[in-house]
Amino acid sequence: MTQPRSHPLPDDLFLVAVEDPDSGVVTPTLSVERSPAMLLSFAANHFTEAASRYFKDHFDLGAVDWRLLFLFAREPGATAAHASRVIGVDKAAVSRSLQRLEGAGMLAPGELHANGRSRGWTLTKPGRQMHQRILRVALARQKDLLSGFDAAEVAAFCDFLMRFLQNLERVEGDG
């Protein structure tokens, strides 16, 4: 991973001039095409909405549900708090999804941890089977989304996103 640059990027890199239709005054605002944060936000919203509809229609699972299935397949025994941090949704949404998935027989809670409040969660056999069904679809959809990219571009894109996430954690930590 590349270290953060020591010099700030210029504001003009991200701005576009817009004329107010009433007054004719030109003022700057963010350019959607030149602002990675805007592009990422818009892309994430569109992606999540489309994926949510697809997974709800085909698997009767919500967006948080299928994200948790992938998380617990990768990290058996992870806690709800950890899941919330990793997938980037609030703990209440994770808790509701855990209840749905447990009720559907796809997740099993572990014993309470020493703190008496948290517990790890694991996929059950039906949960692992659902994960495998969704995984095939997720891979196909991912390949469609990355059509026109070569392997090096995908690796660079992932590197950029990981660095962006690290910066986001730092910015969130700064309050």
Order of alpha helices (4+ residues) and beta strands (2+ residues): beta-beta-alpha-alpha-beta-alpha-alpha-beta-beta-alpha-alpha
